[in-house]
Amino acid sequence: MARSILITDIAHFVGGPSARALLAEGAAVYGVDASFTDASARSDFETRLPGVKALAEQDPHAAIAAVLKAENRLDVLINNDAWPAVRGAVDEATDEDLHETFEALVFKSFAMTRAAVPQMKKQKAGKVLFLSSAAPLNGIPNYSIYAAARGAANALALTLAKELAGFNIQVNALAFNFIESPDYFPASLLEDPKSRDKILSNIPLRRLGKPEEAAAIVAFLAGPTSDFITGQLIPVAGGWATAR
């Protein structure tokens, strides 16, 4: 039986590469995205990634219900939350930036997980992945809002792992940084030699991570061979950050 998987913000960050990796393993992959309220956006995405089922539903409970209607189960929820890393000194930060960032990177994934867990408890099996950031592990000056929100998501994953382990639900977080993605490293930035060299100088491996590399780790943690792994915050950042 094919695993049933739901990916949030699938049109961003490592959502697409992860979907490809999971489809290659025979999974039934569903995706939600803010743009999918537009039927043409759903159609375009399904054309680019054949096999993915783009959902119009934006409410977490409605999205989960749509997957259950089609598959009668939900094996994996992947919170692939993507949001701009707002830059600015702490004394220049606005309440609006703070609220919007936490809404996108903490509240949304909490709501989606809350909606998914009852079905996983009923099944007595499930997995929840938070595709987060390594920023809180090292700290980045002038990115306090972003690092704080990602840190909250990381803490949520580690806490839920302990809370849900007794129901055979594994929860893990991947702490990404320096992964090739137009959401965080647009072509205009990487094509400038000075900017690119500055970015690479921060990475011990001296290169950006490939989306396919990130997706392979997502696929592993979403698969059955990772059933004994839970409560882990795994840095995927080319040596820039280590778990603490």
N, C-alpha and C positions, 0 to 999 in steps of 0.2 A: 504494500500500500504506500502510495506516494506521501511524503511528508507535506503538510499544509503549513505554509509560511506567509506571514504578513510583514511587509517592510514599510516603515513610515518615511515620509520625505523621499520617496524612492527616486524622484527625478534629480536629486541633489547628492552631494558628497560621494559616498561609495555605494549608494543605493543601486545604481545600474550595474556596476561591476559585480556586486554581491548577488544580484538577481541572476546574472549570467552564470555565475559559478554554481548557484543552487539549481538552476534549470538543467545544467549539464549533469547534475547528480540525480535528476529525475523528480525533483520536488515540484509541487504545485505552488507557484509563487503569485501572491497578490500584493498590490501596492496602493498606498494612499499618498496623496500630495495635494497641497493647496491649489495647484493649477488644475486639478482633475475635476473641479466643478464645471469646467468647460469640456464639452463632449469631444471637440476637435483635439484638445490637449490629450485626452485619454486615448483617442484613436492614434494620434501621432506617436505617443509613447509605445503603444502596443505594436506599432509598425516597426519602430526602432528596436524593440526587444520582444520578438515573437515568443509567445508562450506566457508572458506576464499578463495578468488580468488587472487592469487599472480600475480602481473603484472610485466612484463619485462621492461616496459617503465621507463626510468630514468629522462627524461626531464619533468618538471612539466606540461607543456601544453599537452604533449602526454599522461601522466598519467591521467589527468583530462578527456581528450578526450576518453580514453579507458573506463572509468567509464560511461561517458555519452552515449557512443555507446551501452553499455549493459543495462543501467538503465534509460536513458533519463533524469536524474536529479542527482544532488549531494546535499545531505542534510547536511552532516557534513564532515568537514576536520579536522583531528586530527594530529597536528604536534608533533609527538612523537620523537623529535630529541634526539639522543643519541650520546655522544662523551666523551672520557676519560677526567676526571678532571685532567688536567695537573698541576702537583705540581712543585713549584720552586719559589725562591725569585724573586722579580720584576727585580732586576738588573742582574739576570741570565736568564731571559726570552728571547726567540728568536723571531724574526719577523715571522719565519715560524710557530711556535706554535700559535702565535697571529692570523695570517691569517687563518690557518687551523681551529682553534676553532670557529672563527667568521663565517667562511664559513659554518661550520657544524651546528651551533646553531642559527645563525641569518639570513645569506643570503639565505640559503636553504629554511627555513620556510617562509621568505618574498616572495621568488619566487613562492613557492607552493601556498601561500595565494593569491598572485596577479593573478595566473592562475585560481584559483577557484572562486574568487569573481564575475566575469562577469556572470557566470551561476547562482549564488545565487541571484544576483540583478535581473536577468531575471525572476527567480522564485518568487521573492519578499519574500524570506525566506532562511535561512541557519544558520549554526553554525560553528564557527572556535574555536578549542581548542588548546592551546599551553601547552604541557606537559613539563614543565620547572623545575626550581629548586628554593629552598628556600635560596640557598647560598648568593644571593645578599641582602637578608633581614637581615642577621646577619653579613655577611662578614666572610671569612675564611682566616687567614694568610697563605701566600704562595700559594694561589689559585686565584690570581688576574685576570688572563686571563679568567679562567672558570667563575668566579663570574661576571666579566664584560660582558661576552657574554650572560650569562643567564639574567643578568639585562637588557640588550638591548632587548632581546626577551620579557621579562615581560613588558617593556615599550611599545614595539610594540603592544602587545595584548591590553593594556589599551587604547592606542591611536586609534587603529582600531575599538575598541568597540564604541567609540564616532563617528567616521567617518561613520561607517556602520549601526548604529542603525536605521537611517531613512529608510533603505532598509529592515528592519526586519531581520537583520543578527546579531546574538549574538556572541560576542567574549569574551572568558575568558581564564585565565591561571591558571594552577595548579602548585603550588610551592612545588615540592617534595623534600624530603631528608630522608635518612635512610629507604628507601624502599628496601626490599629484591630483589636483582637483580644481576646476575653474571657480568653484565656490570660495576657495581660500588662496589659490595661487593662479590668478588669471594669466593668460598668455602674454598680455601687455607687461606684466611684472617679470615673467621668466625670460622674455625675449630681450630684456635690457641687461647686458652683461654685468654691469655694476650691481644691479639689484639681485641678479641671480647669484653672483659670487658672494654677496653679503649673506644671502639665505643659506647657501651651501656651507659657508664657513662655520655655521652654528651646528652642523650635523656631523658627528664623528665619522659616519660612513661616506660623507661628502657627496651625497646624492639624495634626490627625493625618492620616496617610496612609490612604487608603481600601484595603481589601482587594483591590478590583478593580484598583487601580493597581499593587499589588505583584504580583498575578497576571499582569498584562499583561507585566511584565518577565520573569517566570518563563517565560511562554509563548514570548517572543521568544528567550530563551537556550536553550530546549528545541527550538527550531525550526531548519529548514535555513538560514535567512538569517543565522544567527549562527555558521556553520561556521568562520569565520576569527577568531573571538573565543575566546581561551583564556588561562588564567592571570590572570584579572581579579578583583579584589575591589572590587565596586561598591557604594558607600554609597547606601542608599535611606532617607534619614532627614530629609528636609525641610530640609537645610542644616546639621543639627546636627554632622555629621561629614564629613570629606573623606578620600579615599584618600591614603596616604602611601607 
